[in-house]
């Protein structure tokens, strides 16, 4: 990466060698770490849906395996 990296929460430039020296890396401070964690708790960040080994979404695995217990 050219230049210095930026804090993932506030955008401030990180100190040189922050990756090796800062206990808060990739953030500039403990506060920014907490802000980022709060964003996860508020569901402002989400992981993409993953598919199981058969290419079926995780919630549909029972149907893909032939389990008919959920059907009436």
N, C-alpha and C positions, 0 to 999 in steps of 0.2 A: 504494500500500500504506500503510495507516495504521500509525503507529508505526515503529519501526526494524526492519530486516530481521534475520533470524537466520542464523547460519552453517549451511550445509547438512549439515555433518558432526556438529558437537557441539551445535548449538542456541543457542550464545551470541549475545547481541545484538551486531550489528556497529556500529562507530563511525559517527557521523553522516558522511555523504558518503563512505562506504567505497567506493562504486562508482567514484567519480572518483579517490580517493587510494590505495586499497589495492592492492598488486600481487597479493594473494591472493584478491580478490573473486571469487566469492561465499562464500569461506571466511574465517575469522578469522585463520588463520595458515598457514604452509607445512606444518606438521604435519597440519592438517585436510585440506589438498589431497592429501597423500600417503595419508592414511587413505581418502579417497574413491577415489583411484586404485586402491588395494589392493582395495577392494570390487569395483571393475570387474574386476580381474584374477582375483579369487576367484569371479567370475560371480554375485555377489549382486545385481547389477543386470542387467537384460536389456532389450533393445529389442523392441518388439512386432514380430511378423512382418509384413513388408510383402508386398504382392502386386504382381506385374508388371502391365504395361499391359493384359493380357487378363483380369485378375482371378484369375490362377493363381499359386499360391505360386512363388517364385523357383526352387526345386529341381525343379519340374515343367514348366519352360519347354520342354524338349526334346519332351516328349509333346504339349504344346499346339501346337507348330510342326509336328507330324507326323513328327518324327524317331523312327524305329523302331530305331535302332542299339542302344538299351539293352535291347530286348526280345529274347528267345530263342525 
